[in-house]
Amino acid sequence: MAVAYRRAPRGKFWVRPAGSGHTEADDDREGDCIIELYGNTTGLSPSDKSALERIYRRRVPPDRIVSPELARSLAEASAATGRQVGVLVSRAGAVEHVIVGDAHKLMLPDVGRLRGAEGRFRALRLVHTHLRGEPLTRDDLVDLSRLRLDLVAALHAKPDGSIGDVFWAHLLPENPAGKLWREEGPVSLHGAMDTDFLAMIRAVEEEFSRLARSRKAVANDGRAVLVHVTDKRRAHFIEDSLRELRELARTAGVLVVDEVAQVRDQVDPRFVLGKGKLDEVMLRALQRDADVLIFDRDLAPSQVSSISAATDMKVIDRTQLILDIFAQRAETRDGKLQVELAQLKYMLPRLGQKDDALSRLTGGIGGRGPGETKLEIAGRRARDRITHLESQLKELSGQRRQRRQRRVKSGLRVAALVGYTNAGKSTLLNTLTGAGVIAEDKLFATLDPRSRRLTFGAEHGVREGDGLPGEMILTDTVGFIRDLPKDLVAAFRATFEETAEADVLLHVIDASDARYEDQIETTESLLEALDLHRLPRIMVFNKSDLALPGVAAALARAEHGVAVDARDIKSLTPLLIRLRHALGQPAAPEPPPLRAWSPNPENL
């Protein structure tokens, strides 16, 4: 527990008397400053405390790591207490904090965020003792990196109070060797004092700052480290999963600077990763100036809180990343409302667990006070907004239903494009109908259902009175993806309502992707969960030009489908002939209404 002291202008130290009525404002008027002993002060004798208090008087020349007087004071205090003792020293050479640990480590105080951004260091260096003469520990180096200290130095405090070897380290900017820091030692105390500390740190900091400015110009939406944790049964999917997460991050506008994967027997309930691996991730992120950790899984609110506290970084899970992409790409009022609804449903349980002990609405003992807590207010507003959004979406759904009924009365048949995201559905719609919708090589380029009229030509076997349709409606839909957030699917029922009214589905598959089987399985599982698996469908193996020669055609034969290149209108003739004949069949019975979203997690 920290003990507060007051330093008078003459440099004397004393404990502020309890109950004296003395305040910090009094200190300001008197020109005094409040100092503290931090860390493990329990059991210190009065003489030990006096020795530690006097350390605040020491000053270090700005161009030196440590002065002989400060080093001697630290060593003597360690010898007397049998504990590690350290100081945080400013660049001006003033001792800002005196810290007492145990025989093995120090617990550093909260030093805030001063200068801890945009490539800048903390403008503080840690000088502390080791009792056994060991070099810098991993905890020392983690503190150096996490707090962005100027430097960490360890002095060997011998039992007689003399000083042995000195070890020190400072951070390094990103380099070809991948080194995170420069370590020196063992050297003598005089050897350490020969280093021009101020010139060295300013040069290193300037290089960090220069890299930070250049990186910011390249990545305005942030720099991220991707993290994938899995068990041994799914270890062979690591590369595929990271590749998809990488594409999601790219679509969201985030620059991926590093990727980390760990195979564990079971996921750590607190940090997901092991604590040592999490430290490694944090260190790599700091060196690469990353400010975001993106996990390839859904995280519990407690896990997000624990990881954020341990790394001091923004933590995003897979669902939040997908929601962010949808928020960026929603264009219509319908789409924006759906995205907001999904985000609110995702955030509501993360406002905190309901705790009646903090409630001001339950009445009785403990229920008296100013009213609702901030948490209750936020939760109530979120629930009210969810109700309002659901009402608006229900109204818009009714309008879409009326438009579909008009199409049915006109006799037009409908085909819907479904499939994994980025399989080429929007490109196919553009080529067939000239729709001009956005078609990018990114995930979730389409969020809102787009319906366009398609007219069959003579090349598609159109004959007067043959009983086959001469035109139809082709609808594009949002793409599926592994572990698609259930709240997002529930919010985007508009797309699936359009699909449920279709006479035939065109299941578009990226034949050039090695994971096409998994993508087919994901799409089929989602269609089944939405009661759309009963609709007739045609398997369309797209990107035949990018796949190995003959692969798309072989897959099409095996699945009784069609191989196409969605950008080449000539390659689409067999598909249109097949589609026209499929639409010429009697209309399928009315599909059942979409049931509540309840996917089988084993299939996704």
Secondary structure, 3 states (H helix, E strand, C coil): CCEEEEECCCCCEEECCCCCCCCHHHHHHHCCEEEEEEECCCCCCHHHHHHHHHHCCCECCCCCCCCHHHHHHHHHHHHHHCCCEEEEEECCCEEEEEEECCCCCCCCCCCCCCCCCCCCCCCEEEEEEECCCCCCCHHHHHHHHHCCCCEEEEEEECCCCCEEEEEEEEECCCCCCCCCEEEEEEECHHHHHCCCHHHHHHHHHHHHHHHHHHHHHHCCCCEEEEEEEECHHHHHHHHHHHHHHHHHHHHHCCEEEEEEEEECCCCECCCECCHHHHHHHHHHHHHCCCCEEEECCCCCHHHHHHHHHHHCCEEECHHHHHHHHHHHHCCCHHHHHHHHHHHHHHHHHHHCCCCHHHCCCCCCCCCCCCCCCHHHHHHHHHHHHHHHHHHHHHHHHHHHHHHHHHHHHCCCEEEEEEEECCCCHHHHHHHHHCCCCCCCCCCCCCCCCEEEEEECCHHHCCCCCCCCCCEEEEEECCCECCCCCHHHHHHCHHHHHHHHCCCEEEEEEECCCCCHHHHHHHHHHHHHHCCCCCCCEEEEEECCCCCCCCHHHHHHHHCCCEECCCCCHHHHHHHHHHHHHHHCCCCCCCCCCCCCCCCCHHHC
